Structure formats: structure tokens, C-alpha cells
Amino acid sequence: TEGLAQNRNLKIWKIIELLNGKELAAEGRALNHCVASYAQKCMRAKCSIWSMYCNGERVLTIELLSANKTIVQIRGKRNRAPTPRELRIVRRWAAANNLNIAKYA
């Protein structure tokens, strides 16, 4: 969480793993990108896909390679790059979970 409710700047961030094709398709529709095409990679355990929310709204999709626990892609709506604030949140999550972030992510 960030901010305070009484200051009207409260932000609640949540990152959840997408576990099936239906969830991947919903993510792709919501953010207007091709994450649903990663279903086979996820089924073969090559990667996992995570969705980041802010105050209940999807804001980013994160691709994590399983083999080396490295975040290799972070994209928002229409494949936009993350904002500095969003990237800060992803970095905090990665550090808390012993994940690496690729320089090109």
C-alpha cells in the first residue's frame, strides 16, 4: 500500500499469478495486448504470467521465466512501458520474492 485514505491518495497494489487460459485471455482483453498467446509457454512451465492491479484495476502484465526466476517483460495497456511508480512497485515485489529483473524488461 501507498498513501493514506484520509489524504485521498491511498493506493493498494496487488500482483497475482494468472493460472489458466481464461485468465490470460481476460488480461489480454483488458490491457489490449497478446498475453493470451503465452498459454502454451505457461502450460510447459517455461514462464509464468502475473497481473498487477492498483486499487482493483489492472495496470501491468509481468512475464517471469521459470528457469532463472527472472522478470523478462513488463507491459501495460497496449504494450506501454511501466511508469516509474509502477516499476518501483515491481522492483519491491521482485526483491521480496528473490526475483531478478532483466535489463531489457
BELFENRA-V872251 format. One record per residue. N is the residue number from 1. RES is the residue in three letters. PHI is phi in radians with two decimals (* if undefined). D_CENTER is the distance of its C-alpha to the mean C-alpha in whole Angstrom. Layout:
N&RES&PHI&D_CENTER + N&RES&PHI&D_CENTER
This chain:
1&THR&*&16 + 2&GLU&-2.40&18 + 3&GLY&1.31&21 + 4&LEU&-2.35&24 + 5&ALA&-1.07&24 + 6&GLN&-1.17&28 + 7&ASN&-1.60&27 + 8&ARG&1.02&25 + 9&ASN&-2.24&22 + 10&LEU&-1.23&20 + 11&LYS&-2.15&16 + 12&ILE&-1.93&14 + 13&TRP&-1.74&11 + 14&LYS&-2.49&9 + 15&ILE&-2.17&6 + 16&ILE&-2.24&8 + 17&GLU&-1.41&8 + 18&LEU&-1.56&9 + 19&LEU&-1.90&13 + 20&ASN&-2.69&15 + 21&GLY&-1.05&16 + 22&LYS&-1.10&16 + 23&GLU&-1.18&13 + 24&LEU&-1.11&12 + 25&ALA&-1.11&14 + 26&ALA&-1.10&14 + 27&GLU&-1.10&10 + 28&GLY&-1.07&12 + 29&ARG&-1.14&15 + 30&ALA&-1.15&13 + 31&LEU&-1.84&11 + 32&ASN&0.97&14 + 33&HIS&-2.52&13 + 34&CYS&-1.69&14 + 35&VAL&-1.05&11 + 36&ALA&-1.06&14 + 37&SER&-1.24&16 + 38&TYR&-1.56&14 + 39&ALA&-0.98&15 + 40&GLN&-1.13&18 + 41&LYS&-1.06&16 + 42&CYS&-1.18&14 + 43&MET&-1.09&18 + 44&ARG&-1.50&19 + 45&ALA&1.07&17 + 46&LYS&-1.35&16 + 47&CYS&-2.64&13 + 48&SER&-2.27&10 + 49&ILE&-2.04&7 + 50&TRP&-2.18&4 + 51&SER&-1.99&4 + 52&MET&-1.84&4 + 53&TYR&-2.00&8 + 54&CYS&-2.21&11 + 55&ASN&0.88&14 + 56&GLY&1.47&13 + 57&GLU&-1.85&12 + 58&ARG&-1.13&9 + 59&VAL&-2.21&8 + 60&LEU&-2.50&5 + 61&THR&-2.06&3 + 62&ILE&-2.14&3 + 63&GLU&-1.80&7 + 64&LEU&-2.10&9 + 65&LEU&-1.30&13 + 66&SER&-1.22&15 + 67&ALA&-1.03&18 + 68&ASN&-2.15&17 + 69&LYS&0.89&14 + 70&THR&-2.09&13 + 71&ILE&-1.34&9 + 72&VAL&-1.97&11 + 73&GLN&-2.65&9 + 74&ILE&-2.37&6 + 75&ARG&-2.44&7 + 76&GLY&-1.82&8 + 77&LYS&-1.01&11 + 78&ARG&0.96&14 + 79&ASN&1.13&12 + 80&ARG&-1.19&12 + 81&ALA&-1.28&12 + 82&PRO&-1.18&10 + 83&THR&-1.27&13 + 84&PRO&-0.98&14 + 85&ARG&-1.12&13 + 86&GLU&-1.07&10 + 87&LEU&-1.11&10 + 88&ARG&-1.07&12 + 89&ILE&-1.15&10 + 90&VAL&-1.06&8 + 91&ARG&-1.09&11 + 92&ARG&-1.11&12 + 93&TRP&-1.11&10 + 94&ALA&-1.07&11 + 95&ALA&-1.09&14 + 96&ALA&-1.17&15 + 97&ASN&-2.00&14 + 98&ASN&0.95&16 + 99&LEU&-1.89&13 + 100&ASN&-1.69&14 + 101&ILE&-2.16&12 + 102&ALA&-1.13&14 + 103&LYS&-1.07&16 + 104&TYR&-1.54&15 + 105&ALA&-1.08&11
